[in-house]
Amino acid sequence: MKIIFLLIAVGLVIALGFLGAFLWAVKSGQYDDDYTPSVRILFDDNKKEKK
């Protein structure tokens, strides 16, 4: 029975860690740009070199 309580506690700590990492990513702006990736293929990234 003790192992069940230990596993629940460890699971909660891991879940809170992932929640904290997700909230940090949202706060730091990791998910702000959701338009550019869908049209990035349309942009021409090949730069012509001068000789």
DSSP file (Angstrom, degrees, kcal/mol; ACC not computed):
  #  RESIDUE AA STRUCTURE BP1 BP2  ACC     N-H-->O    O-->H-N    N-H-->O    O-->H-N    TCO  KAPPA ALPHA  PHI   PSI    X-CA   Y-CA   Z-CA
    1    1 A M     >        0   0    0      0, 0.0     4,-1.4     0, 0.0     3,-0.2   0.000 360.0 360.0 360.0 -31.4    0.0    0.0    0.0
    2    2 A K  H  >  +     0   0    0      1,-0.2     4,-2.1     2,-0.2     5,-0.1   0.865 360.0  57.7 -65.7 -34.4    2.9    2.3    0.7
    3    3 A I  H  > S+     0   0    0      1,-0.2     4,-2.7     2,-0.2    -1,-0.2   0.841 101.6  55.7 -66.8 -31.9    4.1    1.9   -2.9
    4    4 A I  H  > S+     0   0    0     -3,-0.2     4,-2.3     2,-0.2    -1,-0.2   0.927 109.2  46.2 -65.2 -43.9    0.8    3.2   -4.3
    5    5 A F  H  X S+     0   0    0     -4,-1.4     4,-2.2     2,-0.2    -2,-0.2   0.882 112.8  50.7 -65.0 -37.8    1.1    6.4   -2.2
    6    6 A L  H  X S+     0   0    0     -4,-2.1     4,-2.6     2,-0.2    -2,-0.2   0.925 111.0  47.8 -65.0 -44.7    4.7    6.8   -3.3
    7    7 A L  H  X S+     0   0    0     -4,-2.7     4,-2.5     2,-0.2    -2,-0.2   0.876 111.3  50.7 -66.2 -37.1    3.8    6.3   -7.0
    8    8 A I  H  X S+     0   0    0     -4,-2.3     4,-2.3     2,-0.2    -1,-0.2   0.922 111.9  47.7 -64.0 -43.6    0.9    8.8   -6.7
    9    9 A A  H  X S+     0   0    0     -4,-2.2     4,-2.1     2,-0.2    -2,-0.2   0.918 113.5  46.9 -64.1 -43.9    3.3   11.4   -5.1
   10   10 A V  H  X S+     0   0    0     -4,-2.6     4,-2.3     1,-0.2    -2,-0.2   0.904 112.1  51.3 -65.4 -40.8    5.9   10.9   -7.8
   11   11 A G  H  X S+     0   0    0     -4,-2.5     4,-2.6     1,-0.2    -2,-0.2   0.895 109.7  49.6 -62.7 -41.0    3.3   11.1  -10.5
   12   12 A L  H  X S+     0   0    0     -4,-2.3     4,-2.5     2,-0.2    -1,-0.2   0.892 110.1  50.6 -65.8 -39.3    2.0   14.4   -9.0
   13   13 A V  H  X S+     0   0    0     -4,-2.1     4,-1.9     2,-0.2    -2,-0.2   0.921 112.9  45.9 -64.5 -43.3    5.5   15.9   -8.9
   14   14 A I  H  X S+     0   0    0     -4,-2.3     4,-2.3     2,-0.2    -2,-0.2   0.918 112.8  50.2 -65.7 -43.1    6.2   14.9  -12.5
   15   15 A A  H  X S+     0   0    0     -4,-2.6     4,-2.3     1,-0.2    -2,-0.2   0.901 110.9  48.9 -63.0 -41.0    2.8   16.3  -13.6
   16   16 A L  H  X S+     0   0    0     -4,-2.5     4,-2.5     2,-0.2    -1,-0.2   0.853 108.9  54.5 -66.9 -33.7    3.4   19.6  -11.8
   17   17 A G  H  X S+     0   0    0     -4,-1.9     4,-2.3     2,-0.2    -2,-0.2   0.928 110.2  45.1 -63.8 -45.2    6.8   19.8  -13.4
   18   18 A F  H  X S+     0   0    0     -4,-2.3     4,-2.4     2,-0.2    -2,-0.2   0.887 112.4  51.8 -66.1 -38.4    5.3   19.4  -16.9
   19   19 A L  H  X S+     0   0    0     -4,-2.3     4,-2.6     2,-0.2    -2,-0.2   0.917 110.4  49.0 -63.2 -42.7    2.6   21.9  -16.0
   20   20 A G  H  X S+     0   0    0     -4,-2.5     4,-2.2     2,-0.2    -2,-0.2   0.898 111.1  49.5 -63.1 -41.2    5.2   24.4  -14.8
   21   21 A A  H  X S+     0   0    0     -4,-2.3     4,-2.1     2,-0.2    -2,-0.2   0.896 111.9  49.0 -65.5 -39.4    7.3   23.9  -18.0
   22   22 A F  H  X S+     0   0    0     -4,-2.4     4,-2.3     2,-0.2    -2,-0.2   0.924 111.8  48.0 -65.3 -44.7    4.2   24.5  -20.2
   23   23 A L  H  X S+     0   0    0     -4,-2.6     4,-2.4     1,-0.2    -2,-0.2   0.882 111.2  51.4 -64.6 -37.4    3.2   27.6  -18.3
   24   24 A W  H  X S+     0   0    0     -4,-2.2     4,-2.2     2,-0.2    -1,-0.2   0.910 109.9  49.7 -63.6 -41.9    6.8   28.9  -18.6
   25   25 A A  H  <>S+     0   0    0     -4,-2.1     5,-2.5     2,-0.2     4,-0.4   0.901 112.5  46.8 -65.0 -40.8    6.7   28.3  -22.3
   26   26 A V  H ><5S+     0   0    0     -4,-2.3     3,-1.0     1,-0.2    -1,-0.2   0.915 113.4  48.9 -66.3 -42.1    3.4   30.1  -22.8
   27   27 A K  H 3<5S+     0   0    0     -4,-2.4    -2,-0.2     1,-0.2    -1,-0.2   0.843 109.1  52.4 -66.9 -33.6    4.6   33.0  -20.6
   28   28 A S  T 3<5S-     0   0    0     -4,-2.2    -1,-0.2    -5,-0.2    -2,-0.2   0.483 119.8-107.2 -85.2  -0.9    7.9   33.3  -22.6
   29   29 A G  T X 5S+     0   0    0     -3,-1.0     3,-1.1    -4,-0.4     4,-0.3   0.725  71.2 141.1  91.1  22.3    6.1   33.5  -25.9
   30   30 A Q  T 3 <S+     0   0    0     -5,-2.5     3,-0.2     1,-0.2    -4,-0.2   0.767  78.9  40.2 -68.2 -23.9    6.8   30.1  -27.4
   31   31 A Y  T 3  S+     0   0    0     -6,-0.4    -1,-0.2    -5,-0.2    -5,-0.1   0.083  84.4 102.7-113.1  22.5    3.3   29.7  -28.8
   32   32 A D  S <  S+     0   0    0     -3,-1.1     2,-0.9     1,-0.2    -1,-0.1   0.894  70.1  61.6 -75.0 -40.3    2.7   33.3  -30.0
   33   33 A D        +     0   0    0     -4,-0.3    -1,-0.2    -3,-0.2     0, 0.0  -0.763  48.7 147.3 -97.2 103.8    3.2   32.8  -33.8
   34   34 A D        +     0   0    0     -2,-0.9    -1,-0.2     2,-0.1     4,-0.1   0.320  68.0  56.3-115.1   7.5    0.7   30.4  -35.3
   35   35 A Y  S >> S+     0   0    0      2,-0.1     3,-0.9     3,-0.1     4,-0.8   0.825  94.5  59.9-101.1 -45.7    0.4   32.0  -38.8
   36   36 A T  H >> S+     0   0    0      1,-0.2     3,-1.1     2,-0.2     4,-1.1   0.865  97.4  58.1 -58.5 -43.3    4.0   32.1  -40.1
   37   37 A P  H 34 S+     0   0    0      0, 0.0     4,-0.4     0, 0.0    -1,-0.2   0.835 103.5  54.6 -59.3 -29.0    4.7   28.3  -40.0
   38   38 A S  H <4 S+     0   0    0     -3,-0.9    -2,-0.2     1,-0.2     3,-0.1   0.754 119.2  31.5 -76.9 -21.4    1.7   27.6  -42.3
   39   39 A V  H XX S+     0   0    0     -3,-1.1     3,-1.3    -4,-0.8     4,-0.6   0.334  88.6  99.7-114.9   6.0    2.9   30.1  -45.0
   40   40 A R  G >< S+     0   0    0     -4,-1.1     3,-1.1     1,-0.3    -2,-0.1   0.837  76.9  62.1 -61.6 -32.7    6.7   29.7  -44.5
   41   41 A I  G 34 S+     0   0    0     -4,-0.4    -1,-0.3     1,-0.2    -2,-0.1   0.761  97.9  58.7 -65.0 -23.7    6.9   27.3  -47.5
   42   42 A L  G <4 S+     0   0    0     -3,-1.3    -1,-0.2     2,-0.1     2,-0.2   0.688  87.6  90.7 -80.3 -18.4    5.6   30.1  -49.7
   43   43 A F  S << S-     0   0    0     -3,-1.1     2,-0.8    -4,-0.6    -3,-0.0  -0.548  78.0-127.7 -81.3 143.1    8.5   32.5  -48.9
   44   44 A D        +     0   0    0     -2,-0.2    -2,-0.1     1,-0.1    -1,-0.1  -0.810  29.6 173.9 -92.2 110.7   11.6   32.4  -51.1
   45   45 A D        +     0   0    0     -2,-0.8     2,-0.6     2,-0.1    -1,-0.1   0.485  42.5 111.4 -95.1  -4.5   14.6   32.0  -48.8
   46   46 A N        -     0   0    0      1,-0.0     2,-0.4     2,-0.0    -2,-0.0  -0.604  54.2-158.7 -75.5 114.9   17.2   31.6  -51.6
   47   47 A K        -     0   0    0     -2,-0.6     2,-0.4     1,-0.0    -2,-0.1  -0.793  15.5-125.1 -96.0 134.6   19.4   34.7  -51.5
   48   48 A K        -     0   0    0     -2,-0.4     2,-0.3     1,-0.0    -1,-0.0  -0.632  22.5-137.3 -81.4 132.1   21.3   35.5  -54.7
   49   49 A E        -     0   0    0     -2,-0.4     2,-0.3     1,-0.0    -1,-0.0  -0.685  12.9-126.7 -89.5 140.5   25.0   35.9  -54.2
   50   50 A K              0   0    0     -2,-0.3    -1,-0.0     1,-0.1     0, 0.0  -0.678 360.0 360.0 -84.6 137.2   26.9   38.7  -55.9
   51   51 A K              0   0    0     -2,-0.3    -1,-0.1     0, 0.0    -2,-0.0   0.408 360.0 360.0-106.8 360.0   30.0   37.7  -57.9
